[in-house]
Amino acid sequence: MSTDGSLSGKRFIVPIGPQHPALKEPGHFSFTVDGEVVTDASVRLGYAHRGIEKATESRNWTQSLYLLERICGICSHVHALAYCLGVEKLAGVEVPPRAQAIRVLVAELERIHSHFLWLGVAAHEAGFDTLFMYTWRDRETVMDILETLTGNRVNYSANVLGGVKFDVMPEIGDTIRRGLEFLEGRTHHYLEVVTTDQVFLQRTRGVGVMSLEQAETLGVVGPTARASGVIRDIRVEAPYAAYADYPVQPVLAEAGDLEARFIVRIKELFESYRIIRQILDTLPVGELQTRMPRRVKAGETVSRVEAPRGELFYFIKSNGTDNPERVKVRTPTLCNMASVLVTAVGHQLADMPMILAGIDPCFSCNDRTVVVADAGGAAYNWEQIRHYGIAFYQGK
Amino acid sequence: MDVLRTLFTLMIFPGGLFILFNGMVYEWADRKLVARLQNRVGPRWFQPLADMLKLLAKEEVVPASVDARLFIGLPVIALAGVLTAALYLPIAGLPPAYSFPGDLIVTVYMLSLLTLCTGIAGANTNNRFSLVGATRTLTQLFSYEAPFMLAMLGPAVAAGSWQIDEVMGYAAEHPVILMQPVGFVIALIGLMGKLEMRPFDAPEAETEIVAGAMTEYSGRGLALFYLGRYVELIAGLTLVAAFYLGGIQNPLDYFVKTLALLLVLVGLQTLMTRLRIDQTVGLWWRYGTLLVLLQWFVTLLLRS
C-alpha cells in the first residue's frame, strides 16, 4: 500500500506492485484514480536490482559473458550477443560469417519465443486465459527447437567470445523447419484472433494510443515504437552480426494502440520465420570460432542489438586487463517505461495491466540501481557504504 | 417427527449438505471443463472440497480497520440467503421443499443477497482493491439484476403465476425457450454476471484488483462466500432449466438439463475476454434490458 494520499483525502491511489498478481516481477505503480478513470500515474523501479554490472568488474571477460547472459530470463541470447559484439570490436577480432549467421538464427528463434510469451501474458492481463494457454503451449515448440539446437531452454549459452559454441547440422535444420511450419500456421490463427475477436478488440482497439509524435518524444524503442509508426529497429538501422546479409523488413503499424502492438509483434514472427529459413538455406560454410586474446586492448565501445523488446544498449570499457573496467547495460524496458505513464492517464483502471503489458516490460533486466527515497538520516556515499558492507560481513 | 423432517429438509436434503456437495461437484465440473478447453489439466475431483475444508479449518484474520461484526456476519448472511433460495427450487428434480404464491420473487431476491453481501463486505474493509472491487460488484449488480429478474419473470407472466411450482408446470407443457428465446439468453448470461464468471469477472479481476471485494477475506469467511457462490450456481442453473428448458420432473431430468446449461456456461467462459465494468454496464443497459423489455411486451400482447 502506498502511504501518500489517505482514503479520506481527495486522491485515491491504487497501488499495483511491488507484489501484485498482474506483475510477474516486482515494480511499483501508483495509479491515482477518479472512480475508475486514472488521472495520474507514477512508477518506482529498482526492486530487482542485482548488481550484475558491478559484478562484471571482478570477473574476467569470459566469466562476465555468462553473468550478463543471465540478466534476462527471456532474451538471454541478445545480452550475450551485445556483449560479445562489443568485446570483439574492442579486441579487433573478426568473427567467421558462419558464427554470425548462427547468432542471428538463435536471436530470431529467441524473438519467436519471446513474442509468443508476450502474447500469452498480454492476453492474460486482458482476462483472455484461453489465448494465454494456447500460445504458451505452442511456444513449447520453439523452446524444444532451442533445446535441440543448444542444449538449453532459457540460457542457451550459444555465444563465446569470438564465435559460437555449436554448429547447425542439416538434420537439425529439418527439425527447425518442421517446427516453424507448425508455428506459422498457429501465428496466422492468432493474428486472426487478435484482429477479429470482437470482445477482445473492445479491450485493445483505441486503448493506450501513442501517437507518432509522442513515440518520438518519449524515445520508445522496439515493437512499441513500431506500433506507433516509428521505424526504429537496430537490425535495419545498424545491421550487426549477419543481419547485413539477411536484411529485415521492419513491421510497422500506424494506430499506436494496443491492437497495433499485438499486430506488430505477431507480424514480426512471420519476418523471423522468413529469416530463419533463409539462414538455414544459405548458411555460410567455415569456422565457428576465432581465437580471442585473454586481455582486451584498452578502449571503450558501444554495442547495440535489437532485443525482442527493442534496442538493447551496451557500453563496454576496457583498461587492457583481463577484466572489464565498466559494463553499462540499458535494456529496452527502461526506454519504454515512460510511455506507460503517459498513455495511462485518461484510461480506465481495468486497462492498466494491458497498457503496462503492451510494452512487454522486463523489470529485473532494467533495474540498475536502488534509489532510497528517504534514508531517514545521514546518507552514505559510495566509499562509506563500501566500508560499511565490509565491516558488516567481517562482523558476522 | 415434523421437527425432524424439517431439520432434515434444511440440513441434509435438499437444503444444506446435499446442495453444498452438489455445488462443489458442479464447481469442479466447471473448473475442469474450462481447464480442459484451455489445454490445461485442471483440478482433481475433490479439489473444491479440499479447498473448503482447508479454508474452514484456517484462522479467519479480521483486519484492524473493519467492523468486525459485519466482517464475520456478511458471509453467513450471504450463504444463508442462497441456501434459503434453494429451498424453493426443485433441487435434484424433486418438488420444492417449500412453496407459496410469490416464492419466485423471494427466490430471486435471496439470490441477489450474495452479491449484495459481497459488495458490502468489500466496502467494509479499508483495502483499496476491496473498495474498487466492491464498487464494481455493486455496479455490476445494478446492471444485470434488472434484466435477469425480468428474464426470470418472463415465463411467470406467460404462466400467469408467481409460484415456481406453477411456472414449472406451465413450462413442462409449453416450449418456453421458443416462445421467449431472448429471455433465455438474458437469463443465462445474467447468471454468468451473478456468478462473476468471465467475461463478467471485472469485480474480481486478479490482474487489476487482486481478488476484488474478497481481498481481505481468508479462512472461514472466504469459504462461506465460495460456498455461497457454489450454491448460487446450482440455484441459478435449476431456475433457468426449470423455467426455460421445460421444467424439471425427475432427478435425471435435473442433472441432464443443469449440466447441459453448465456446458454452455463453460464454453462462453472459455471464449470470452474479460469486459471492463463500463462495457458490462453498457452491454446490459443498452441491449440486455431493452431486449428483455421488448420480449415482455410481446409476451403480454400474445397473452391478451
HADDOCK unambig.tbl for C-alpha pairs under 7 A between the chains (distance, minus, plus):
assign (segid A and resid 14 and name CA) (segid B and resid 128 and name CA) 6.25 0.50 0.50
assign (segid A and resid 20 and name CA) (segid B and resid 210 and name CA) 6.93 0.50 0.50
assign (segid A and resid 21 and name CA) (segid B and resid 206 and name CA) 6.16 0.50 0.50
assign (segid A and resid 21 and name CA) (segid B and resid 207 and name CA) 5.34 0.50 0.50
assign (segid A and resid 21 and name CA) (segid B and resid 210 and name CA) 6.17 0.50 0.50
assign (segid A and resid 22 and name CA) (segid B and resid 207 and name CA) 4.05 0.50 0.50
assign (segid A and resid 22 and name CA) (segid B and resid 208 and name CA) 6.43 0.50 0.50
assign (segid A and resid 125 and name CA) (segid B and resid 207 and name CA) 5.76 0.50 0.50
assign (segid A and resid 126 and name CA) (segid B and resid 273 and name CA) 6.47 0.50 0.50
assign (segid A and resid 126 and name CA) (segid B and resid 274 and name CA) 6.25 0.50 0.50
assign (segid A and resid 127 and name CA) (segid B and resid 273 and name CA) 5.27 0.50 0.50
assign (segid A and resid 127 and name CA) (segid B and resid 274 and name CA) 4.82 0.50 0.50
assign (segid A and resid 128 and name CA) (segid B and resid 272 and name CA) 6.45 0.50 0.50
assign (segid A and resid 128 and name CA) (segid B and resid 273 and name CA) 4.45 0.50 0.50
assign (segid A and resid 128 and name CA) (segid B and resid 274 and name CA) 6.59 0.50 0.50
assign (segid A and resid 130 and name CA) (segid B and resid 38 and name CA) 5.01 0.50 0.50
assign (segid A and resid 130 and name CA) (segid B and resid 270 and name CA) 6.01 0.50 0.50
assign (segid A and resid 133 and name CA) (segid B and resid 38 and name CA) 5.97 0.50 0.50
assign (segid A and resid 133 and name CA) (segid B and resid 39 and name CA) 6.51 0.50 0.50
assign (segid A and resid 134 and name CA) (segid B and resid 38 and name CA) 6.89 0.50 0.50
assign (segid A and resid 134 and name CA) (segid B and resid 39 and name CA) 6.84 0.50 0.50
assign (segid A and resid 199 and name CA) (segid B and resid 272 and name CA) 6.72 0.50 0.50
assign (segid A and resid 199 and name CA) (segid B and resid 273 and name CA) 6.06 0.50 0.50
assign (segid A and resid 200 and name CA) (segid B and resid 273 and name CA) 5.62 0.50 0.50
assign (segid A and resid 350 and name CA) (segid B and resid 208 and name CA) 6.15 0.50 0.50
assign (segid A and resid 350 and name CA) (segid B and resid 276 and name CA) 6.12 0.50 0.50
assign (segid A and resid 353 and name CA) (segid B and resid 207 and name CA) 6.47 0.50 0.50
assign (segid A and resid 353 and name CA) (segid B and resid 208 and name CA) 6.42 0.50 0.50
